[in-house]
Amino acid sequence: MRTDRTFTMLKPDAVEKGHIGAILEKINASGFRIVAMKLTQMTTQDAKEFYAVHSERPFYGELVEYMTRGPIVAAILEKENAVEDFRTLIGATNPADAAEGTIRKLYAASIGENAVHGSDSDENAAIESAFHFAGREMF
């Protein structure tokens, strides 16, 4: 089931470095409409639950610690073909491999501190959006 919405988080490193405005501008300039957004901070339990799919991976503990070290910006974006187009806009997980002009190429420091999350499927976009937003928070 394809939808026209995706979920993103501007991660703690992007927030700490003051890149919120520049990243949101890039998102808007790429034709996405923000239908929900908030500045929040994940608890350890939130991060463990959100990233449960990675719980057996060696980096899981570091990921949970990183994602809880400071505020994030959670947002739901709308655009035709939202998931695929946003994945293209953010670039490869490793900023060294990301295409020029992508968010991660411009704002990520490393594979571990890669500035932004983007849902990898329509199904996960819906799950991740519902994790962070109540229905009355989406427009």
C-alpha positions in Angstrom: 0.0 0.0 0.0 1.6 3.2 -1.2 0.9 6.4 0.7 1.9 10.0 0.2 3.3 10.4 3.7 6.6 9.6 5.4 8.1 10.1 8.8 11.4 11.8 9.6 13.4 12.8 12.7 16.1 15.4 12.7 18.5 13.6 15.1 20.2 15.0 18.1 23.4 15.9 16.2 21.5 18.0 13.7 19.6 19.8 16.4 22.8 20.4 18.5 24.6 21.9 15.5 21.7 24.3 14.7 20.8 22.7 11.4 17.0 22.5 11.9 16.1 25.5 9.8 18.5 24.5 6.9 17.2 21.0 6.8 13.5 22.0 7.0 14.2 24.5 4.1 15.7 21.7 2.0 12.6 19.5 2.8 10.2 22.3 1.8 12.2 23.2 -1.3 11.9 19.6 -2.4 8.2 19.8 -2.5 7.3 18.2 0.9 4.5 19.6 3.0 4.9 19.3 6.8 1.7 17.8 8.2 2.9 17.3 11.8 6.0 18.5 13.6 7.4 18.8 17.1 10.6 19.3 19.1 10.8 16.5 21.6 13.2 14.2 23.4 13.1 10.5 23.3 13.3 8.6 26.6 15.5 5.5 26.8 12.4 3.4 26.6 11.1 5.3 23.6 14.4 4.8 21.7 14.6 1.1 22.6 11.0 0.6 21.3 11.5 2.7 18.2 14.7 0.9 17.2 13.7 -2.6 18.4 14.3 -3.9 14.9 18.0 -3.3 15.6 18.1 -4.8 19.1 20.3 -7.7 18.2 22.8 -5.5 16.3 26.1 -4.6 18.0 25.4 -0.8 17.6 22.0 -0.9 19.3 23.2 0.4 22.7 25.1 3.2 21.2 22.1 4.1 19.0 19.8 4.3 22.0 22.3 6.4 23.9 22.8 8.7 20.9 19.0 9.1 20.2 18.3 10.1 23.8 21.2 12.5 24.4 19.2 15.6 23.3 16.1 16.8 21.5 14.9 15.7 18.1 12.5 17.2 15.6 9.9 14.6 14.6 7.8 15.3 11.5 5.4 13.8 9.1 5.9 14.8 5.5 3.5 14.7 2.6 4.2 14.5 -1.1 3.4 12.1 -3.9 5.8 9.1 -3.6 6.9 10.5 -0.2 8.9 7.5 1.2 11.1 7.0 -1.9 11.5 10.7 -2.7 12.6 11.4 0.9 15.0 8.5 1.0 16.6 10.0 -2.1 16.7 13.5 -0.5 18.4 12.3 2.7 21.1 10.2 0.9 23.0 7.2 2.0 23.3 6.3 5.7 27.1 6.9 5.5 27.5 10.6 4.5 30.8 9.7 2.7 28.7 7.6 0.3 25.8 10.1 0.0 25.2 11.9 -3.2 26.1 15.6 -3.4 23.4 17.9 -2.2 21.6 15.4 0.0 20.8 16.2 3.6 23.3 13.6 4.9 26.1 14.8 2.6 25.5 18.4 3.8 24.8 17.9 7.5 25.9 14.4 8.7 29.2 13.9 10.5 29.4 10.1 10.3 27.5 6.9 9.8 26.6 7.0 13.5 25.7 10.7 13.6 23.9 10.9 10.3 21.6 13.9 11.0 18.2 12.5 9.9 16.0 9.5 9.9 13.6 8.6 7.0 11.1 5.8 7.0 12.2 2.9 4.7 8.7 1.8 3.6 5.1 3.1 3.6 4.2 0.6 6.3 7.0 1.8 8.6 6.1 5.4 7.8 2.7 4.8 9.2 4.0 2.9 12.3 6.7 5.5 13.0 4.3 8.4 12.6 1.8 6.9 15.0 4.6 6.3 17.5 5.4 10.0 17.7 2.0 11.7 16.9 -1.6 11.4 18.0 -4.2 11.7 15.3 -5.1 15.1 16.5 -1.6 16.3 15.9 -1.6 15.5 12.2 -3.1 17.9 9.6 
